[in-house]
Amino acid sequence: MFEGAKRGEGDGTRGQRSSSIRGGGTGTCAPLWPSPPSPLTRWRRHASSCIRRYSSPIGLVPGKARCMPHPTEANMNDLALMALQAAALFTFDRRGNLLTTNEPDPVRAPRLFLGITNEGYIWRHRDDLPQGVVQRISQLLDETPGLSDPRRLPAMVERLRDALAAHAPVSEVWEGPAWRFPETLPTPAGVAAIDATNVAALREHFPYTAAHLHEEEPCFAMIEEGVAVSVCRSVRITPHVHEAGVETVDAFRGRGYAVRVVAAWARAVRERGVIPLYSTSWENLASRAVARKLGLVQYGIDLSLE
């Protein structure tokens, strides 16, 4: 089970598809079903069609991902929410393979993404990963029960490293918690909604957001003497979820500004009929503190290997 909370102040979300979801299931992006299909296969087809209404090709943990007419927070379970988060982190090819990060200036996606929840997991690989490596990763995941126990992750990471090394050595491992927001959020004081009329306040400390505001709305900031010193905006966007990106100028940390801008941002995202999400790395203690103070609920762990 998950412990504590583990992406962050400075990158309140992450910004990273092929694929699968499971807790015991098939692992390739384009599974072939025998004829006639088994009851489990029929279930997977049904569940996949439900989630594909608002996500992308995935695999599923049998009996866990609920079919819902609309992806709202009230009827979303953790595994389905992880699928939506993965769809927000990355862009994909037509087969559901990872291509790039989903942001205005994208970079190449990691070779492997694994999203783990207490209800199962999803995994997606980059488009250039050889089929033999993909099959080995699928086998490793199938052979490892209980991935939701963080104590099992270090050993799994090493096995995944070894599997990916057949393609190229792993150069980077990224791991951290993913949170959903509680039903009730505070109404923060002193927070400014940023739009075309006051975007100049961002230019001193947050020039990128100022230049790309139309791609990162909604955006909220704490402003001191006409200058934004803490900001939260949408850095990964789909029609169904927004991921938060939060930054605070060093000299203004420790004043609770990040908590206020994140709360204001999440409320505004919900007013748009979209689900707000927040994630960071385990090492980002400031971001984890924001999540703790707002009472965010951890629904998963994100793991990426390059």
N, C-alpha and C positions, 0 to 999 in steps of 0.2 A: 504494500500500500504506500501511497505517497507520504512523504514526511515534510513538514514545514512548507516552505514555498521557495521555489527557485526561480523577461529579458530586460530592459533597463533604462535607467536615467541616462540619456545620451542615446539610447536605442531601445525605447520601451517596447518595441516589438522587433521581431526579426524580420528582418526583412527578408525566405528560401523557397517535380512530380513524378515516373511510372509507378509501378504501384501495386499496392495491395493493402487491404485491411484485414486484420484477423486476430484470432486467438486460437486459431487452428484452421487454417484455410489455405486456399490456393494462393500463389504468390506472383504470377506473372501479370503483365499489363493487359494482355489479350488472351484470357484463358479459353481453352477449347473444351466444350462439354461433350461427354459421351451421349449416345442416343440409345435408349431413352434416358433422360436425365434422372439422377437420383433425387430423393427428397431434399437432401442437403443442397444439391446444385440448384434445385428449383427455388429453395429459400434464398440462396445467394443472389440468384437472378432478380427475385422480387425485391430484396433489400437494396441491391445496387441500383435498381430502377428508382426506388424511393429517394435515395440520397442524390442520384444524378440529377434530380429535378433542380437541385440548387448547388451542386458541386461538380466533381469531375470523376473520371473512371477510378474506382477504388475496389479493394477487396474488403470483406466484412467478417467480423467475429460472429459466428452463428448465434442467433437468439438474442443479440444485444442491441444492434442499431435499430431504433424504432422507426417505423415509417410514419412520416408526418407530411401534411399537406403544405405547410410553410415552415421555413427554418426560423422559428421564433425561440427566444430564450426559454420560455415556459415549457415548450415541448421538446427541447433539445437535450439528448443525453451526451455524455462526455465523448464517446467515440465519434458520433456524428459531428460534434463541435470540432474535434481534432481534424476531421476531414475538411471542414470549412476553413479552418485555419491554414492547413496545408495549401488549399486552393488560393488563399490570399497571399501566402508567402512567395509563391513561384508562378512562372509561366510554363506552359507545357506544349509539347507537340501534339499531333492528332492522335497519337497512340497513348497519350497520358504520361510521356516521359518528361523529366525535368529539363528545362532549357535555361532560364535565367531567373534572377530575383524579380519580383513584381514591384517595380518602383520606377520613377521617372528616368533615372540613369541606371539601368540594370547592369548587373555583372553576372558572370556565368554561375549557374546554380551549383551547389555541392554535388558530388557524385552519388551521395546517398542521404536520404532524409528518413528518419524513423520518428514517428509520433506515438507516444505510449500513454495509455490511459488505464484506469483500473478495470475497464470493460473490454480491453483488447488494444490493438495497435494498428497503425497503418505504416506502410513504407513505400517509398518512391525512389526510383533511380534515374540518373541522368541519361540522356539519349545516346551517349557514346560508350556506355558500359557494355562490355562484351556479354553475350548471352550466357556463356559458361560461368562468369562471375555472378550474374544475376541469379542463375540457378543455385549456385553455392550459397549465396546470401539467403535465398528462400529456404533452403534446407536448414541452415543454421537457425533461422528464426522459428521454423516449425519444430525444431528439436529443443527449443529453450522455453519452457513454460514459466509463467510467473514473472514476465518482464516488468510488471507494474511495481515490483519490489526493487527500489533503488539499489539495494545491495547486490543485485544480480547484474547491474549495468556495467561495472568496470570489466568483468570477465567477458560480457557480450561485446563491448567495444573492442577488446583485443582480438576476438574472433573475427569481427567485421574488418578490422585492420588487416588481418592476415588474408581474408578473402579478397579485399580490394587491392592488396599488394600484387596479386596476379595481373592486374591491369597497370597499376602504378602505385608507388608508396603513398601512404596517407600523409598529407602535409598539414592538415588542420582538423581538429575535432572541436565541435561546438555543442554545448549541452546546457539546458536550462529549463525552468518551469514555464508553464503556460497557464494563465488565469482567466476566469470569467468574472464579471462584476456582480456584486450582490444586488438583490432586488431593489433595495433602498440605498440611495446615494445622497450625501450631504449637498446642500445648496451653498457653494463656496462664495465668499465675499471678496470683492476687489479684483475679480478676474475679468479681463477684457476679451470679447470675441473679436478676432482679427478678420478684417475684410479689406476691400480696396480703399476704404476711407482712412484706415490707420495702419496699413501695411508697412509704412515707413518706420514704425517703431521696431520692426524686426531687423532692419538692415545692419545695425551695428554688430550684433552678436549672432544673428541667425540669417545671414544673407541668402543661403540656399532656400530656406523656407520662404523668404520674402520673394524670391524670383519664381518659385514654383507653388505659390499659395493656392492657385486654382486647382492644383493636383493634390493638395494635402488638406483640404477642408473637410470637416470643421477644424479650426485652429483657435486656441485660447492661450492667453499670455498674462503674466504678471508684469506690470509696467512700472518702472521707477524713473521719475523725471523724464518722461517721454520715451524711455528706452525699454524694450522688452528684455527681461532678465531671466524668465523661465517660460517655457513654451511646451504645449502638448498639441499634436496634430495627428492626422491620419496618414500613416506612412505605407500601409499596405491596404488596398481597397478592392473589394468585390461588391456586387449588388447585395450581398448578404451579411458581410462582416467588414469591420474596420479594425486594423491593428494600431495601437498607440505608439507614437514616438515622442519621448519627453526629454528635454534638456534644460539644465539650469546653469547659469553662469557661476563659476566657482565661488566668487565673492558673495554670492547670494544664497548659497546652500545652507541648510540647517534652519531655515525660516518657515518651512512648511509650504513653500510655494509650489513645489512639484505636486504635492497632494491636491492642492486646490485646482491647478490647471488640469490635472488628470480627471478629477471629479467633474469639472465643467465640461470637458471634452466628452466624457462618457455619457453624460446626460444629453448633450446635443446629438450624439450619434444615435442614441435611442429615439430621440424625437424624429429622426429621419426614418425610423422603422428598421434600423440595422443593428446588428449585434456588436457591441464593443468588446475587444479582446486586448490582453496585455501580456507581454512575455519578456524575459530577459535571460541573461546567463547567471549561473550560480555565483559567479565571482562578483557580480554587480550588486554589492550590498546596499547601495543607495536606492536602486530601483526596487529591490526586494523590500526595503523599508517602506517605500511608497505603497506597495501592494499590501503589506501588513496593516498599515494605518488606515487604508480604505476598506479593509476586510475582504479583499479579493479572495476568490475560491479557486484553488488549483485544480484544474481538470486534466492536466497532462504534463508530460516531459517531452521536449523537443531535442532531438539528437541529429547532428549533421556531420558528415565526414567528407573531406575533400581529398 
